[in-house]
Amino acid sequence: MKKYVIAAVLLVLTAFTLFAAGPGNDPKNSAVKVIRVGTEGAYPPYNFVNSSGEADGYDVAVVKAIGELRPQYQFVFVPTAWDGIFVSLEGGDFDLIASNLGWRKEREEKYYLSTVPYLWGASEIVFKAGRKDIRSLKDLNGKKVAAGIGTSTTTWLEDYIKKTGSDIKIIYTDGNIANALTEIETGRVDATITSFITTQLTAQSLGYKIDGITSPEMDVYSVHLLFPKTAAGKIYRDDFDKALKQLQSSGKLADLSRKYFFGKDYSTKEALASAGR
């Protein structure tokens, strides 16, 4: 199964790269603009490559919904491994990232983030089913926690360790949740902190059984589209913000959330609070 997914991602990436080759478009040009969208493609239900070899998931569906409001844009999705996605954006391989990116001060300073969140989320501590020794964040003291390099959750955990002096041992990974779950299953790490929805889906596909808990110290977070800090990036960001407001007010974001998140609406902070896991 894992070999099939990897092969599918490589095939799609090759096809999309060939299709989208060449310099980016001038957003002021009145012609149809091809916009290349970087997405991890391996984090269901947020983003993944479906059985037809196409980019799919909530992140992708939101961008496509923007396309329905902005027919002057033609979107090409470029599945890219998480640990290289920002480098690829900075290198001009695509024009924006739609990949469940949580707000971070460092990101806002370096890139343009959509000012309108298109999703809200909350992380959980995830561990192997049957463990009774993990019931809060404090219980991770002295334990090994898998954390993807460059993720919002990892930055939050690093800050938490500095502030509290906790003895949590971070084991850095490439951000692929399947790899983190394998580390948990084999006992090389004790836990990870991530979205339980995605983790549960991936665990089921791998035949692993997991459990998850929340902790008061873990805040909810907003999810944004991310653009390079260029003149074109700002133009796209501002236009996409307008479209996201339309999708939010029309209820389209809520509909897409229910479609991909098992009937749950996480499109606003208020909706997240009432939806639960």
BADRENZA-434453 format. One record per residue (C-alpha): residue number from 1; x, y, z. Coordinates in Angstrom, 3 decimals. Example, Ala and Ser with C-alpha at 12.3 -4.5 7.8 and 13.67 -1.06 7.14 Angstrom:
2
+-----+----------+----------+----------+
|  nr |        X |        Y |        Z |
+-----+----------+----------+----------+
|   1 |   12.300 |   -4.500 |    7.800 |
|   2 |   13.670 |   -1.060 |    7.140 |
+-----+----------+----------+----------+
END
This chain:
277
+-----+----------+----------+----------+
|  nr |        X |        Y |        Z |
+-----+----------+----------+----------+
|   1 |    0.000 |    0.000 |    0.000 |
|   2 |    2.763 |    2.447 |    0.967 |
|   3 |    4.688 |    1.642 |   -2.232 |
|   4 |    1.556 |    2.339 |   -4.283 |
|   5 |    1.009 |    5.712 |   -2.606 |
|   6 |    4.637 |    6.733 |   -3.060 |
|   7 |    4.556 |    5.705 |   -6.716 |
|   8 |    1.329 |    7.615 |   -7.282 |
|   9 |    2.775 |   10.759 |   -5.724 |
|  10 |    5.895 |   10.518 |   -7.884 |
|  11 |    3.860 |   10.047 |  -11.047 |
|  12 |    1.584 |   12.961 |  -10.237 |
|  13 |    4.506 |   15.163 |   -9.271 |
|  14 |    6.257 |   14.410 |  -12.568 |
|  15 |    3.135 |   15.120 |  -14.601 |
|  16 |    2.352 |   18.325 |  -12.749 |
|  17 |    5.938 |   19.525 |  -12.946 |
|  18 |    6.005 |   19.059 |  -16.721 |
|  19 |    2.672 |   20.839 |  -17.084 |
|  20 |    3.672 |   23.759 |  -14.912 |
|  21 |    7.253 |   24.180 |  -16.101 |
|  22 |    8.491 |   27.672 |  -16.804 |
|  23 |    8.372 |   31.010 |  -14.988 |
|  24 |    5.325 |   32.138 |  -13.025 |
|  25 |    2.629 |   34.325 |  -14.510 |
|  26 |    2.287 |   38.055 |  -14.173 |
|  27 |   -0.911 |   38.470 |  -12.089 |
|  28 |   -1.612 |   41.804 |  -13.815 |
|  29 |   -1.887 |   40.083 |  -17.197 |
|  30 |   -5.526 |   39.834 |  -18.303 |
|  31 |   -5.072 |   36.362 |  -19.822 |
|  32 |   -5.880 |   33.162 |  -17.932 |
|  33 |   -3.182 |   32.672 |  -15.316 |
|  34 |   -1.758 |   29.272 |  -14.437 |
|  35 |   -1.177 |   29.200 |  -10.681 |
|  36 |    0.936 |   26.382 |   -9.302 |
|  37 |   -0.107 |   25.212 |   -5.848 |
|  38 |    2.294 |   23.324 |   -3.601 |
|  39 |    0.687 |   20.748 |   -1.308 |
|  40 |    2.155 |   17.833 |    0.619 |
|  41 |   -0.174 |   15.289 |   -0.955 |
|  42 |    0.341 |   12.820 |    1.899 |
|  43 |   -1.772 |   14.151 |    4.763 |
|  44 |   -5.371 |   12.943 |    4.367 |
|  45 |   -8.025 |   14.247 |    4.582 |
|  46 |   -6.333 |   17.655 |    4.291 |
|  47 |   -4.358 |   16.778 |    1.165 |
|  48 |   -3.578 |   13.506 |   -0.584 |
|  49 |   -3.336 |   11.818 |   -3.974 |
|  50 |   -6.546 |    9.904 |   -4.659 |
|  51 |   -7.006 |    6.570 |   -6.434 |
|  52 |   -7.245 |    8.392 |   -9.786 |
|  53 |   -3.804 |    9.890 |   -9.255 |
|  54 |   -5.197 |   13.382 |   -8.663 |
|  55 |   -4.529 |   15.848 |   -5.853 |
|  56 |   -7.463 |   15.776 |   -3.425 |
|  57 |   -8.429 |   16.737 |    0.114 |
|  58 |   -9.831 |   19.749 |    1.911 |
|  59 |   -6.889 |   22.053 |    1.082 |
|  60 |   -7.226 |   21.217 |   -2.601 |
|  61 |  -11.026 |   21.543 |   -2.571 |
|  62 |  -10.806 |   25.043 |   -1.056 |
|  63 |   -8.426 |   26.194 |   -3.787 |
|  64 |  -10.701 |   24.702 |   -6.432 |
|  65 |  -13.650 |   26.550 |   -4.869 |
|  66 |  -11.652 |   29.777 |   -5.182 |
|  67 |  -11.188 |   28.875 |   -8.848 |
|  68 |  -14.956 |   28.703 |   -9.287 |
|  69 |  -15.165 |   32.307 |   -8.085 |
|  70 |  -12.080 |   33.358 |  -10.042 |
|  71 |  -12.276 |   31.701 |  -13.502 |
|  72 |   -9.268 |   33.757 |  -14.644 |
|  73 |   -7.095 |   31.349 |  -12.631 |
|  74 |   -6.119 |   27.850 |  -13.727 |
|  75 |   -4.686 |   25.824 |  -10.833 |
|  76 |   -2.015 |   23.144 |  -11.105 |
|  77 |   -1.348 |   21.162 |   -7.925 |
|  78 |    2.217 |   20.070 |   -7.187 |
|  79 |    2.546 |   17.373 |   -4.463 |
|  80 |    5.789 |   18.097 |   -2.611 |
|  81 |    7.366 |   16.438 |    0.430 |
|  82 |    6.855 |   18.528 |    3.549 |
|  83 |   10.548 |   18.913 |    4.355 |
|  84 |   11.142 |   20.628 |    1.002 |
|  85 |    7.922 |   22.523 |    0.452 |
|  86 |    9.102 |   25.969 |    1.621 |
|  87 |   12.384 |   25.703 |   -0.281 |
|  88 |   10.396 |   24.822 |   -3.411 |
|  89 |    8.153 |   27.865 |   -2.932 |
|  90 |   11.154 |   30.146 |   -2.501 |
|  91 |   12.760 |   28.568 |   -5.570 |
|  92 |    9.742 |   29.431 |   -7.716 |
|  93 |    8.459 |   25.880 |   -8.219 |
|  94 |    4.965 |   27.087 |   -7.324 |
|  95 |    3.071 |   30.267 |   -6.472 |
|  96 |    1.485 |   29.395 |   -3.135 |
|  97 |    1.176 |   26.591 |   -0.596 |
|  98 |   -2.117 |   25.002 |    0.453 |
|  99 |   -1.133 |   22.312 |    2.930 |
| 100 |   -2.832 |   22.694 |    6.327 |
| 101 |   -0.432 |   25.464 |    7.353 |
| 102 |   -1.099 |   26.840 |   10.813 |
| 103 |   -0.396 |   30.480 |   11.663 |
| 104 |    3.035 |   31.230 |   13.063 |
| 105 |    4.670 |   34.571 |   13.716 |
| 106 |    7.824 |   33.451 |   11.915 |
| 107 |    5.800 |   32.509 |    8.852 |
| 108 |    3.951 |   35.814 |    8.813 |
| 109 |    7.268 |   37.667 |    8.944 |
| 110 |    8.742 |   35.698 |    6.041 |
| 111 |    5.704 |   35.084 |    3.813 |
| 112 |    2.264 |   36.457 |    3.023 |
| 113 |   -0.417 |   34.453 |    4.816 |
| 114 |   -4.056 |   34.723 |    3.858 |
| 115 |   -5.629 |   37.044 |    6.433 |
| 116 |   -8.774 |   34.918 |    6.257 |
| 117 |   -8.301 |   31.435 |    7.810 |
| 118 |  -10.011 |   28.693 |    5.830 |
| 119 |   -9.894 |   26.120 |    8.643 |
| 120 |   -9.375 |   25.835 |   12.386 |
| 121 |   -7.802 |   22.893 |   14.151 |
| 122 |   -6.616 |   21.507 |   17.449 |
| 123 |   -3.758 |   19.094 |   18.007 |
| 124 |   -3.786 |   16.054 |   20.277 |
| 125 |   -1.139 |   13.917 |   21.897 |
| 126 |   -1.227 |   10.652 |   19.952 |
| 127 |    0.225 |    7.386 |   21.250 |
| 128 |   -0.124 |    3.622 |   20.946 |
| 129 |   -3.482 |    2.292 |   22.096 |
| 130 |   -3.402 |    0.667 |   25.539 |
| 131 |   -0.919 |    3.029 |   27.164 |
| 132 |   -2.094 |    4.323 |   30.540 |
| 133 |    0.887 |    6.524 |   31.382 |
| 134 |    0.050 |    9.431 |   29.040 |
| 135 |   -2.897 |   11.539 |   30.154 |
| 136 |   -1.549 |   15.078 |   29.780 |
| 137 |    1.310 |   17.045 |   28.271 |
| 138 |    3.198 |   16.811 |   31.560 |
| 139 |    3.211 |   13.022 |   31.213 |
| 140 |    5.519 |   13.382 |   28.183 |
| 141 |    8.325 |   14.500 |   30.491 |
| 142 |   11.255 |   12.151 |   29.946 |
| 143 |    9.592 |   10.587 |   26.901 |
| 144 |   10.441 |   10.727 |   23.192 |
| 145 |    8.055 |   12.633 |   20.917 |
| 146 |    8.185 |   12.492 |   17.111 |
| 147 |    7.892 |   15.981 |   15.573 |
| 148 |    8.001 |   17.055 |   11.929 |
| 149 |   10.704 |   19.569 |   11.062 |
| 150 |    9.272 |   23.045 |   10.483 |
| 151 |    5.681 |   22.351 |   11.520 |
| 152 |    3.655 |   24.732 |   13.694 |
| 153 |    3.205 |   21.983 |   16.279 |
| 154 |    6.936 |   21.370 |   16.503 |
| 155 |    7.655 |   25.061 |   17.003 |
| 156 |    4.986 |   25.203 |   19.687 |
| 157 |    6.479 |   22.151 |   21.431 |
| 158 |    9.991 |   23.612 |   21.283 |
| 159 |    8.704 |   26.829 |   22.886 |
| 160 |    6.827 |   24.861 |   25.545 |
| 161 |    9.986 |   22.957 |   26.486 |
| 162 |   11.977 |   26.208 |   26.771 |
| 163 |    9.332 |   27.916 |   28.897 |
| 164 |    8.692 |   25.015 |   31.262 |
| 165 |   12.076 |   23.312 |   31.361 |
| 166 |   10.368 |   20.055 |   30.441 |
| 167 |   12.500 |   17.018 |   29.697 |
| 168 |   10.522 |   16.043 |   26.582 |
| 169 |   12.927 |   14.585 |   24.024 |
| 170 |   12.025 |   15.661 |   20.474 |
| 171 |   12.830 |   13.155 |   17.742 |
| 172 |   12.695 |   15.143 |   14.503 |
| 173 |   11.052 |   13.543 |   11.465 |
| 174 |   10.369 |   14.502 |    7.853 |
| 175 |    6.752 |   15.361 |    8.713 |
| 176 |    5.252 |   12.233 |    7.145 |
| 177 |    2.690 |   11.026 |    9.676 |
| 178 |    3.026 |    7.413 |    8.501 |
| 179 |    6.694 |    7.432 |    9.504 |
| 180 |    5.882 |    8.950 |   12.907 |
| 181 |    3.227 |    6.286 |   13.520 |
| 182 |    5.672 |    3.525 |   12.621 |
| 183 |    8.102 |    4.951 |   15.175 |
| 184 |    5.303 |    4.835 |   17.772 |
| 185 |    4.255 |    1.320 |   16.803 |
| 186 |    7.807 |   -0.021 |   17.126 |
| 187 |    8.400 |    1.793 |   20.408 |
| 188 |   11.220 |    4.000 |   19.139 |
| 189 |    9.185 |    7.025 |   20.243 |
| 190 |    6.381 |    7.339 |   22.757 |
| 191 |    4.057 |    9.801 |   21.071 |
| 192 |    3.541 |   12.570 |   18.558 |
| 193 |    1.429 |   15.738 |   18.620 |
| 194 |   -0.736 |   16.200 |   15.570 |
| 195 |   -4.250 |   16.212 |   14.129 |
| 196 |   -6.047 |   13.133 |   15.432 |
| 197 |   -8.283 |   13.003 |   12.330 |
| 198 |   -5.398 |   12.537 |    9.921 |
| 199 |   -3.481 |   10.321 |   12.292 |
| 200 |   -6.406 |    7.972 |   12.834 |
| 201 |   -6.968 |    7.572 |    9.088 |
| 202 |   -3.295 |    6.830 |    8.471 |
| 203 |   -3.105 |    4.457 |   11.447 |
| 204 |   -6.053 |    2.464 |   10.121 |
| 205 |   -4.433 |    2.155 |    6.687 |
| 206 |   -1.269 |    0.822 |    8.352 |
| 207 |   -3.113 |   -1.512 |   10.715 |
| 208 |   -1.996 |    0.371 |   13.830 |
| 209 |   -4.189 |    1.139 |   16.837 |
| 210 |   -3.723 |    4.518 |   18.477 |
| 211 |   -5.314 |    6.746 |   21.073 |
| 212 |   -5.235 |   10.518 |   21.588 |
| 213 |   -5.843 |   13.055 |   24.330 |
| 214 |   -5.971 |   16.834 |   24.595 |
| 215 |   -4.222 |   18.944 |   27.224 |
| 216 |   -5.165 |   22.420 |   28.505 |
| 217 |   -1.848 |   23.908 |   27.357 |
| 218 |   -2.566 |   23.085 |   23.707 |
| 219 |   -4.395 |   25.902 |   21.948 |
| 220 |   -6.482 |   25.767 |   18.793 |
| 221 |   -4.864 |   27.152 |   15.647 |
| 222 |   -5.952 |   28.782 |   12.395 |
| 223 |   -5.002 |   27.435 |    8.948 |
| 224 |   -3.959 |   29.715 |    6.072 |
| 225 |   -2.812 |   29.794 |    2.476 |
| 226 |    0.809 |   30.915 |    2.168 |
| 227 |    2.359 |   33.063 |   -0.589 |
| 228 |    5.906 |   34.274 |   -1.262 |
| 229 |    6.664 |   37.831 |   -0.117 |
| 230 |    6.750 |   39.261 |   -3.628 |
| 231 |    4.604 |   41.764 |   -5.507 |
| 232 |    2.787 |   38.887 |   -7.244 |
| 233 |    2.374 |   37.054 |   -3.947 |
| 234 |    0.657 |   40.049 |   -2.362 |
| 235 |   -1.713 |   40.490 |   -5.314 |
| 236 |   -2.726 |   36.837 |   -5.156 |
| 237 |   -3.051 |   36.924 |   -1.356 |
| 238 |   -5.347 |   39.954 |   -1.445 |
| 239 |   -7.543 |   38.463 |   -4.176 |
| 240 |   -7.715 |   35.057 |   -2.482 |
| 241 |   -8.702 |   36.755 |    0.790 |
| 242 |  -11.722 |   38.250 |   -0.938 |
| 243 |  -12.660 |   34.865 |   -2.363 |
| 244 |  -12.245 |   33.139 |    1.015 |
| 245 |  -14.587 |   35.680 |    2.602 |
| 246 |  -17.168 |   34.846 |   -0.055 |
| 247 |  -16.759 |   31.110 |    0.520 |
| 248 |  -17.088 |   31.603 |    4.258 |
| 249 |  -20.203 |   33.785 |    4.087 |
| 250 |  -21.900 |   31.520 |    1.535 |
| 251 |  -21.367 |   28.416 |    3.700 |
| 252 |  -19.174 |   26.739 |    1.075 |
| 253 |  -16.243 |   26.307 |    3.464 |
| 254 |  -18.545 |   24.686 |    6.020 |
| 255 |  -19.885 |   22.321 |    3.343 |
| 256 |  -16.378 |   21.315 |    2.258 |
| 257 |  -15.347 |   20.772 |    5.874 |
| 258 |  -18.292 |   18.441 |    6.437 |
| 259 |  -17.446 |   16.579 |    3.236 |
| 260 |  -13.827 |   15.877 |    4.179 |
| 261 |  -14.037 |   15.759 |    7.975 |
| 262 |  -16.808 |   13.208 |    8.468 |
| 263 |  -19.692 |   15.636 |    8.818 |
| 264 |  -17.841 |   18.081 |   11.099 |
| 265 |  -17.593 |   21.828 |   10.451 |
| 266 |  -14.167 |   23.221 |   11.359 |
| 267 |  -14.313 |   26.226 |    9.020 |
| 268 |  -14.470 |   28.787 |   11.872 |
| 269 |  -13.173 |   28.914 |   15.433 |
| 270 |  -16.726 |   28.874 |   16.752 |
| 271 |  -17.628 |   25.867 |   14.610 |
| 272 |  -14.548 |   23.987 |   15.838 |
| 273 |  -15.509 |   24.597 |   19.469 |
| 274 |  -18.965 |   23.107 |   18.959 |
| 275 |  -17.954 |   20.252 |   16.639 |
| 276 |  -15.527 |   18.397 |   18.898 |
| 277 |  -13.408 |   15.510 |   17.583 |
+-----+----------+----------+----------+
END
